[in-house]
Amino acid sequence: MPQIVFRGISIEQLKSISKPLVAELADICDCGTDNFTLELPNSTFVYNGEETPAFPLIEVKWFERGQEIRDRFAQTLTKYLMDFKLPEVEVVFTVFSETSYYINGKHCGN
């Protein structure tokens, strides 16, 4: 279920890490690799009236898995992106409530 949105890297960079990254993240989350969605939106960033490159920001949308898993997940994402010689990588988590997330009209809560 983790949906991961990448900003500040190229599609070629994301493609090059996608398979090993998802395999490692799936191991951390104890789930299958088919649970992951990787997205790289086409965005334009503007600062002070000029187009500017995006900074590396990774947004993870998921059901909460606890601090230890979140830390390992963020560290793994950061490790893979830092291999691109980026000056900084930021990771932010958006947590979904199971009762507010619906699949085919039914929420995922108990």
N, C-alpha and C positions, 0 to 999 in steps of 0.2 A: 503494500500500500504506500510506502513512502514515495511521494512525488517530489522530485528534486529539480529546482529551477536554477539554472546557471546564468550568471551575467559576468562579463569581463573576460571571457575566453572565446576562442573561435570554435566553429563547428568541427574543424579538423582536430583541434586539441581534445574536445569532448569525445569524439569518435575514438581517438587513440587510447583513452583511459577507460572508456565505458565498460568494456567486458571485465577487466580485472577489478575495477572499482566496484561494480555491482556485485561481483562474486564475494569480495571482501565485506561489503556492507550487508549482504544477505547472511553471511556467516555471523556477523555481529548481532543481527536482529533475529537470528535463528528462523529464517524464512526462505522461501524460494526466490531465485533471481527474477522470476516472472512477476513478482509483486512490485517491482520498481518501475517508475516512469522518470525518464530524464528529459528535460525540456531546456531549450536554449532559445528564448524569445528574441525576435529581431527588434531591438530597442535603440532609440536615439537619445543620448544624454546631452543636456544643454546646461552650461554654466556661464554666467556673465555675458549672455548674448551670443555665445559660440558653442558649436558642437564640441564635445569632449569625449574621450574614451571612457567606457564604463570601468569602474573598479570591480575587482573580483568579489562578488557577493553571491553566496549560495543560500537559497531558501529551501528548507526541508519542511514539507507539509506531511504530517503523519499523526498516528495515534501515539500517545505518550508511552514511552518504554522505560522511563526512569533515568536518573542522573548519570549512572555509570554507562549505560548504553548510549545515551545522548553524547556524553564526553568522547567515547570511543568513536562514534559515528562522525562527530565534528573533526576529531583528530585525523581520521582516515581521509575525509574529504580534503582537509587542509594539506595533508602529506602529498596526495596526488596532484593538487593544483600547484603547490610550491615547486614541484619538479619542472614547472614551466618558467621558473625564475621570476615569479611575481613578487612584488615588494610586500604584499599583504594579502591575506584572504580572510574574508568575514563570512561566518556561517550563522544563520538565524533559523530558529525552529518555530513553525506555526503548528499548534496542536489542535487536532480535531477531536471533538467529543463523539464517541460511538453513537450516541442517541441523536446526534445532529448530522450524521453522515449516512446517506441513503444509497442503497444499491437496488435498482429495480423497484423503487417505492417502499422498501423496507429498511428501517434503520439498523445499524450494526450492533446496537446495544442489546443487552439481555432482555 
